[in-house]
Amino acid sequence: MKQKTMAVIAYITLIGWIISYLEFKKSTEKSTLVNYHLGQSLGLIITSILLSIVSSVILAIIPALGTIFYLILLIPFVLLLLGIVAANNELEKPVPLIGKIFEGKFNFTS
């Protein structure tokens, strides 16, 4: 599988991330592009899960905020699309808003 393809697949659900990670681990040439986007997508997945948990708790307490939180829950999807675009353009560009937090936190080359 090409490096660019593995970087893009990393953003497509948790299963896509696992597939990309396993392909990256078995490849002989460790691409910095794939390593970077694996970290960015994992950070995005973690953030999305935490955001879902927090919004579920708040919505259980205050159901009237439903519309606002449904719009807030679209943010990870938009960030996912921006990550896919960066990976497709072969750029090591952080995902807006949260990308800098996870930059360099994960190293999948070892």
Rosetta blueprint (number, residue, H / E / L):
1 M L
2 K L
3 Q H
4 K H
5 T H
6 M H
7 A H
8 V H
9 I H
10 A L
11 Y L
12 I L
13 T H
14 L H
15 I H
16 G H
17 W H
18 I H
19 I H
20 S H
21 Y H
22 L H
23 E H
24 F H
25 K H
26 K H
27 S L
28 T L
29 E L
30 K L
31 S L
32 T H
33 L H
34 V H
35 N H
36 Y H
37 H H
38 L H
39 G H
40 Q H
41 S H
42 L H
43 G H
44 L H
45 I H
46 I H
47 T H
48 S H
49 I H
50 L H
51 L H
52 S H
53 I H
54 V H
55 S H
56 S H
57 V H
58 I H
59 L H
60 A H
61 I H
62 I L
63 P H
64 A H
65 L H
66 G H
67 T H
68 I H
69 F H
70 Y H
71 L H
72 I H
73 L L
74 L L
75 I H
76 P H
77 F H
78 V H
79 L H
80 L H
81 L H
82 L H
83 G H
84 I H
85 V H
86 A H
87 A H
88 N H
89 N L
90 E L
91 L L
92 E L
93 K L
94 P L
95 V L
96 P L
97 L L
98 I L
99 G H
100 K H
101 I H
102 F H
103 E L
104 G L
105 K L
106 F L
107 N L
108 F L
109 T L
110 S L
